[in-house]
């Protein structure tokens, strides 16, 4: 079609209206058409991930050039980076209407791979053997998930997507993941409070970031993926409806489902973006960002697979005329494991000294690079530097107050030496609290 919208949406709507499709069924293209649309979606997702990371790095370079106090819009590099980032985000969103989320989400790992390459070529950053192994594993895992993942072309009508909310498996997943997310959040707050008090709990350098990433990804990132794909599918139907006014399919803007999905997408998106930026001020960014990204990919794949029934075709995967059967699951899960391990290898291990307490001299600094999403400082959460400075100011004020109440007086003793003593002055107390005179 001229607009590039998948043809299967028109087929699904027409066949559903004529009654040729049963309940819960969806049409894909023919065997020759299906993979072509998935390939387009994969190329869009891959290009979008590269563009997003390059745009973020260009924003970081622009901010470094103009300084923190200046308006970032005055930097041409920052403007170009923001433009590339926005275009990449829209392309990534549109890709969900061409391919399944279980295939597109693992492509997000490309962002960290591009980040390593970009910083090596542009910033001359050192790349360790550990990081090289991580990049190789992430690339291998991405290829496996794309090849062996549920890459059949599937499009849905509004009625079919509304029916997904009535699936017992989806509600079981929602209740289970939400409960586990609340549990992780409570544990994270407990460890964070202990750090604020200067008495960190055992293994806090691992428990705190892991529970933070899990609670953020389960409620924010993974749900954002599910509802992003739903909105992309609905916009696809809107375009088709405008092109074919006689199409036997309701306009999504007139249905409750569109507004529910749009609201959920907005809420989950805000939660995920806020928690992502908050993590930069609480933990070492070089460690927490790959951890957040790994959680996002893992639970995003699971959530999308459960909601859209994308895992049903993994056991029927045919390669070179051979039905892989259970082997389809093996290669897909193996590829996903390679991605997760690769991302964790790209990240350095957490620094114990940097995560023990907020009062430690070895503190964390916010990463002024792609991981911040190019957000100005006023939109970033406070860092541990700010906490340390605020605590130091409070201690100085407390000491000044004590000195004003009990000033130090010096005098010469009988031996000619200098002695000091703290004596309260009557002017330092209210009349009723003045010390008695001898």
C-alpha positions as CSV (number, residue, x, y, z in Angstrom):
1,X,0.0,0.0,0.0
2,X,1.1,3.5,-0.6
3,X,1.2,4.4,3.0
4,X,3.4,1.4,3.9
5,X,0.7,0.1,6.3
6,X,0.6,-3.7,6.4
7,X,-2.0,-5.2,4.1
8,X,-3.1,-7.8,6.6
9,X,-5.0,-5.3,8.6
10,X,-7.3,-4.7,5.6
11,X,-7.6,-8.4,5.1
12,X,-8.4,-9.0,8.8
13,X,-11.1,-6.3,8.9
14,X,-12.7,-7.5,5.6
15,X,-12.7,-11.1,6.6
16,X,-14.0,-10.5,10.1
17,X,-16.9,-8.4,8.6
18,X,-17.8,-11.2,6.2
19,X,-17.7,-13.8,9.0
20,X,-14.9,-15.9,7.4
21,X,-12.7,-15.5,10.5
22,X,-13.6,-17.3,13.7
23,X,-13.3,-15.7,17.1
24,X,-9.8,-15.0,18.2
25,X,-8.3,-15.7,14.7
26,X,-6.2,-13.3,12.8
27,X,-5.0,-13.3,9.3
28,X,-1.4,-13.0,8.3
29,X,-0.1,-12.5,4.8
30,X,0.7,-15.2,2.4
31,X,3.9,-17.2,3.0
32,X,5.7,-14.9,0.6
33,X,4.3,-11.7,2.0
34,X,4.5,-12.4,5.7
35,X,8.3,-12.4,6.2
36,X,8.7,-9.3,4.0
37,X,6.6,-7.2,6.4
38,X,8.4,-8.6,9.4
39,X,11.7,-7.8,7.7
40,X,10.6,-4.2,7.3
41,X,9.6,-4.0,10.9
42,X,13.0,-5.5,12.0
43,X,14.9,-3.0,9.8
44,X,12.8,-0.1,11.2
45,X,13.4,-1.3,14.8
46,X,17.1,-1.8,14.2
47,X,17.6,1.6,12.5
48,X,15.5,3.3,15.2
49,X,17.6,1.8,18.0
50,X,20.8,3.0,16.3
51,X,19.3,6.5,15.8
52,X,18.1,6.8,19.3
53,X,21.5,6.0,20.8
54,X,23.4,8.2,18.3
55,X,21.0,11.0,19.0
56,X,21.5,10.7,22.8
57,X,25.3,10.8,22.4
58,X,25.1,13.8,20.2
59,X,23.0,15.5,22.8
60,X,25.6,14.7,25.4
61,X,28.4,16.1,23.2
62,X,26.3,19.3,22.7
63,X,25.8,19.7,26.4
64,X,29.5,19.3,27.1
65,X,30.2,22.0,24.5
66,X,27.9,24.7,25.8
67,X,28.2,23.9,29.5
68,X,25.6,23.0,32.1
69,X,24.4,26.6,32.7
70,X,23.8,27.4,29.0
71,X,20.6,26.8,27.0
72,X,21.2,23.5,25.2
73,X,19.2,24.8,22.2
74,X,22.1,27.1,21.4
75,X,24.2,24.0,20.5
76,X,23.7,22.8,16.9
77,X,25.0,19.4,17.9
78,X,22.4,19.1,20.7
79,X,19.6,20.2,18.3
80,X,20.7,17.6,15.7
81,X,20.9,15.0,18.4
82,X,17.4,15.8,19.7
83,X,16.0,15.6,16.2
84,X,17.6,12.3,15.5
85,X,16.4,11.0,18.9
86,X,12.8,12.0,18.2
87,X,12.8,10.6,14.7
88,X,14.2,7.3,15.9
89,X,11.6,7.1,18.7
90,X,8.7,7.6,16.2
91,X,10.2,5.0,13.8
92,X,10.6,2.6,16.7
93,X,6.9,3.1,17.6
94,X,5.8,2.6,14.1
95,X,7.8,-0.7,13.8
96,X,5.4,-2.4,16.3
97,X,2.7,-2.5,13.6
98,X,4.9,-4.5,11.3
99,X,6.4,-7.2,13.6
100,X,5.8,-8.9,16.9
101,X,7.0,-7.2,20.1
102,X,8.9,-10.4,21.1
103,X,11.2,-9.8,18.1
104,X,11.4,-6.0,18.2
105,X,12.1,-5.6,21.9
106,X,15.4,-7.5,21.9
107,X,16.6,-5.1,19.3
108,X,16.8,-2.5,22.0
109,X,20.1,-4.2,23.0
110,X,21.7,-2.6,19.9
111,X,21.6,0.8,21.7
112,X,24.2,-0.3,24.3
113,X,26.3,-1.9,21.5
114,X,26.2,1.3,19.5
115,X,27.1,3.2,22.7
116,X,30.3,1.2,23.1
117,X,31.3,1.7,19.5
118,X,30.4,5.4,19.5
119,X,32.4,6.2,22.6
120,X,35.3,4.2,21.3
121,X,35.4,6.1,18.0
122,X,34.4,9.5,19.1
123,X,35.5,9.8,22.7
124,X,38.4,7.3,22.5
125,X,37.0,5.5,25.5
126,X,38.8,2.3,26.5
127,X,37.0,-1.0,25.6
128,X,37.9,-4.0,27.8
129,X,37.9,-7.7,26.7
130,X,34.9,-8.2,29.0
131,X,33.0,-5.5,27.0
132,X,34.0,-7.0,23.7
133,X,32.7,-10.4,24.8
134,X,29.5,-8.7,25.9
135,X,29.0,-7.0,22.5
136,X,29.6,-10.3,20.7
137,X,27.0,-12.1,22.9
138,X,24.5,-9.3,22.5
139,X,24.9,-9.4,18.7
140,X,24.6,-13.2,18.6
141,X,21.5,-13.1,20.9
142,X,19.8,-10.5,18.8
143,X,20.3,-12.5,15.6
144,X,18.9,-15.7,17.3
145,X,15.8,-13.9,18.6
146,X,15.1,-12.3,15.2
147,X,15.5,-15.6,13.3
148,X,13.9,-18.0,15.7
149,X,11.4,-15.6,17.3
150,X,7.7,-15.4,16.5
151,X,8.2,-13.5,13.3
152,X,5.0,-14.4,11.6
153,X,2.9,-11.5,10.3
154,X,-0.1,-10.9,12.6
155,X,-2.5,-8.1,12.6
156,X,-5.6,-7.6,14.8
157,X,-9.0,-6.0,14.7
158,X,-10.3,-3.8,17.5
159,X,-12.5,-6.6,18.7
160,X,-9.6,-9.0,18.9
161,X,-7.4,-6.6,20.9
162,X,-10.3,-5.9,23.3
163,X,-10.6,-9.7,23.8
164,X,-7.0,-9.9,24.9
165,X,-8.0,-8.3,28.2
166,X,-10.3,-11.2,29.0
167,X,-7.5,-13.8,28.8
168,X,-6.9,-15.6,32.1
169,X,-3.2,-15.9,31.3
170,X,-2.9,-12.1,31.0
171,X,-4.6,-11.4,34.3
172,X,-2.5,-14.0,36.0
173,X,0.6,-12.3,34.6
174,X,-0.7,-8.9,35.7
175,X,-1.4,-9.9,39.3
176,X,1.8,-11.9,39.6
177,X,4.1,-9.3,38.2
178,X,2.4,-6.4,40.0
179,X,2.7,-8.2,43.4
180,X,6.3,-9.1,42.8
181,X,7.0,-5.5,41.7
182,X,5.5,-4.1,45.0
183,X,7.6,-6.6,46.9
184,X,10.8,-5.5,45.1
185,X,9.9,-1.8,45.7
186,X,9.4,-2.4,49.4
187,X,12.8,-4.2,49.7
188,X,14.5,-1.4,47.7
189,X,13.0,1.3,50.0
190,X,14.2,-0.6,53.0
191,X,17.8,-0.8,51.7
192,X,17.7,2.8,50.5
193,X,16.6,4.0,54.0
194,X,19.4,2.0,55.6
195,X,21.9,3.7,53.3
196,X,20.5,7.1,54.2
197,X,21.1,6.2,57.9
198,X,24.7,5.2,57.2
199,X,24.0,1.5,58.1
200,X,23.8,-0.3,54.8
201,X,22.3,-3.8,54.8
202,X,24.3,-6.8,53.6
203,X,24.9,-7.1,49.9
204,X,23.2,-3.7,49.4
205,X,25.5,-3.0,46.3
206,X,23.6,-5.8,44.5
207,X,20.2,-5.9,46.2
208,X,19.4,-2.2,45.9
209,X,20.0,-1.8,42.1
210,X,18.4,-5.2,41.2
211,X,15.2,-4.6,43.1
212,X,15.0,-1.0,41.7
213,X,15.4,-2.3,38.1
214,X,12.9,-5.1,38.6
215,X,10.2,-2.9,40.1
216,X,10.7,-0.3,37.4
217,X,10.6,-2.7,34.5
218,X,7.6,-4.7,35.6
219,X,5.3,-1.8,36.1
220,X,6.8,0.7,33.7
221,X,8.9,-0.7,30.8
222,X,7.2,-4.0,30.1
223,X,3.7,-2.5,30.3
224,X,4.8,0.4,28.1
225,X,5.7,-2.1,25.4
226,X,2.4,-3.9,25.4
227,X,0.4,-0.7,25.2
228,X,2.7,0.9,22.6
229,X,2.1,-2.0,20.2
230,X,-1.7,-1.7,20.9
231,X,-1.7,2.0,20.1
232,X,0.4,1.4,17.0
233,X,-2.1,-1.2,15.7
234,X,-5.0,1.1,16.4
235,X,-3.3,4.0,14.5
236,X,-2.8,1.5,11.6
237,X,-6.5,0.8,11.6
238,X,-7.3,4.6,11.7
239,X,-5.2,5.1,8.6
240,X,-6.9,2.2,6.8
241,X,-10.3,3.5,7.8
242,X,-9.6,6.9,6.4
243,X,-8.4,5.3,3.1
244,X,-11.3,2.9,3.0
245,X,-14.4,4.6,4.5
246,X,-16.5,1.5,3.7
247,X,-14.3,-0.8,5.7
248,X,-16.3,-2.9,8.1
249,X,-14.3,-1.9,11.2
250,X,-15.1,0.7,13.8
251,X,-13.0,3.8,14.0
252,X,-10.7,3.2,17.0
253,X,-11.2,6.8,18.2
254,X,-14.9,6.0,18.9
255,X,-14.1,3.0,21.1
256,X,-13.2,2.8,24.8
257,X,-10.3,0.6,24.1
258,X,-8.3,3.4,22.4
259,X,-8.5,5.7,25.3
260,X,-7.8,3.1,27.9
261,X,-4.7,2.0,26.0
262,X,-3.6,5.6,25.5
263,X,-4.0,6.3,29.2
264,X,-2.1,3.2,30.2
265,X,0.7,3.9,27.7
266,X,1.0,7.5,29.1
267,X,1.1,6.4,32.7
268,X,3.5,3.5,32.2
269,X,5.7,5.6,29.9
270,X,6.1,8.4,32.5
271,X,6.8,5.8,35.2
272,X,9.5,4.2,33.1
273,X,11.2,7.4,32.0
274,X,11.1,8.8,35.6
275,X,12.6,5.7,37.1
276,X,15.2,5.5,34.4
277,X,16.4,9.0,35.1
278,X,16.1,8.5,38.9
279,X,18.4,5.5,38.7
280,X,21.1,7.7,37.4
281,X,21.2,9.7,40.6
282,X,21.0,6.7,42.9
283,X,23.5,4.2,41.4
284,X,26.5,4.0,39.2
285,X,25.1,4.6,35.7
286,X,27.6,2.3,34.0
287,X,26.1,-0.6,36.1
288,X,22.4,0.4,36.5
289,X,21.7,1.2,32.8
290,X,22.5,-2.2,31.4
291,X,20.6,-3.7,34.4
292,X,17.6,-1.6,33.6
293,X,17.8,-2.4,29.9
294,X,18.1,-6.1,30.6
295,X,15.0,-6.1,32.8
296,X,13.2,-4.0,30.2
297,X,14.0,-6.5,27.4
298,X,13.3,-9.6,29.5
299,X,9.9,-8.6,30.9
300,X,8.9,-6.7,27.7
301,X,9.3,-9.9,25.7
302,X,7.3,-11.9,28.3
303,X,4.5,-9.3,28.6
304,X,4.1,-8.9,24.8
305,X,4.2,-12.6,24.3
306,X,1.5,-13.3,26.9
307,X,-0.8,-10.5,25.8
308,X,-0.6,-11.0,22.1
309,X,-0.2,-14.8,22.2
310,X,3.0,-14.5,20.3
311,X,4.6,-17.6,21.8
312,X,2.1,-20.0,20.2
313,X,4.1,-20.3,16.9
314,X,7.5,-21.0,18.5
315,X,6.9,-24.8,18.5
316,X,5.9,-24.7,14.8
317,X,9.0,-22.9,13.5
318,X,10.2,-24.3,10.2
319,X,13.8,-23.7,9.0
320,X,15.0,-25.0,5.6
321,X,12.0,-27.3,5.4
322,X,12.6,-28.8,8.8
323,X,10.1,-28.3,11.7
324,X,12.2,-27.4,14.7
325,X,9.4,-28.2,17.2
326,X,10.7,-27.6,20.7
327,X,13.9,-26.5,19.2
328,X,12.3,-23.1,18.3
329,X,11.9,-22.4,22.0
330,X,15.5,-23.5,22.7
331,X,17.0,-21.1,20.1
332,X,14.8,-18.2,21.0
333,X,15.4,-18.5,24.8
334,X,19.0,-19.1,24.1
335,X,19.2,-15.9,22.1
336,X,17.4,-13.9,24.8
337,X,19.9,-15.3,27.4
338,X,22.8,-14.2,25.3
339,X,21.5,-10.7,25.1
340,X,21.0,-10.5,28.9
341,X,24.4,-11.9,29.7
342,X,26.0,-9.7,27.0
343,X,24.4,-6.5,28.4
344,X,25.6,-7.4,31.9
345,X,29.1,-8.0,30.6
346,X,29.1,-4.6,28.9
347,X,28.5,-3.1,32.4
348,X,31.3,-3.0,34.9
349,X,30.6,-4.7,38.3
350,X,29.1,-2.3,41.0
351,X,31.6,-0.4,43.1
352,X,31.2,-1.4,46.7
353,X,32.6,1.9,47.9
354,X,30.3,3.9,45.7
355,X,27.1,2.2,47.0
356,X,27.7,1.8,50.7
357,X,26.2,5.0,51.9
358,X,25.3,8.5,50.9
359,X,27.8,9.9,53.4
360,X,30.8,8.1,51.9
361,X,33.4,10.2,50.2
362,X,33.5,7.9,47.2
363,X,30.2,9.1,45.7
364,X,28.4,8.4,42.5
365,X,28.2,11.0,39.7
366,X,25.5,11.2,37.1
367,X,26.5,10.1,33.7
368,X,26.5,13.1,31.3
369,X,25.9,11.0,28.2
370,X,23.4,9.1,26.2
371,X,21.9,7.3,29.2
372,X,20.2,10.4,30.5
373,X,18.2,10.7,27.3
374,X,19.5,14.2,26.7
375,X,17.4,15.7,29.5
376,X,18.6,19.0,30.9
377,X,19.8,19.0,34.5
378,X,16.6,20.6,35.9
379,X,14.7,17.6,34.8
380,X,17.1,15.1,36.4
381,X,16.6,13.7,39.9
382,X,19.0,14.9,42.6
383,X,22.3,13.1,42.7
384,X,24.3,11.8,45.7
385,X,26.6,14.8,45.3
386,X,23.6,17.0,46.1
387,X,22.7,14.9,49.1
388,X,26.3,15.1,50.4
389,X,26.5,18.8,49.9
390,X,23.1,19.3,51.7
391,X,24.2,17.2,54.6
392,X,27.5,19.0,54.9
393,X,25.6,22.4,54.9
394,X,23.3,21.2,57.7
395,X,26.2,20.0,59.8
396,X,28.0,23.4,59.4
397,X,24.8,25.2,60.5
398,X,24.4,22.9,63.5
399,X,28.0,23.6,64.5
400,X,27.6,27.4,64.1
401,X,24.5,27.2,66.3
402,X,26.3,25.4,69.1
403,X,29.1,27.9,69.0
404,X,26.7,30.8,69.3
405,X,25.0,29.2,72.3
406,X,28.3,28.1,74.0
407,X,31.1,30.3,72.8
408,X,34.7,29.5,73.7
409,X,36.4,31.9,76.0
410,X,40.2,31.9,76.4
411,X,42.1,33.1,79.5
412,X,45.6,32.9,80.9
413,X,46.0,30.4,83.8
414,X,48.4,30.7,86.7
415,X,51.1,28.8,84.8
416,X,51.0,31.3,81.9
417,X,49.4,28.9,79.5
418,X,46.3,29.4,77.5
419,X,43.2,27.6,78.7
420,X,39.8,27.5,77.0
421,X,36.4,26.8,78.4
422,X,32.8,27.1,77.1
423,X,30.6,29.3,79.3
424,X,27.1,30.2,78.3
425,X,26.3,33.9,78.3
426,X,23.1,35.1,79.8
427,X,22.2,36.8,76.6
428,X,22.2,33.4,74.9
429,X,19.2,32.3,77.0
430,X,15.7,33.6,77.6
431,X,15.2,35.4,80.9
432,X,13.4,32.5,82.4
433,X,16.2,30.2,81.5
434,X,19.2,32.3,82.6
435,X,21.7,30.6,84.9
436,X,21.5,31.5,88.5
437,X,24.1,34.0,89.8
438,X,26.5,32.9,92.5
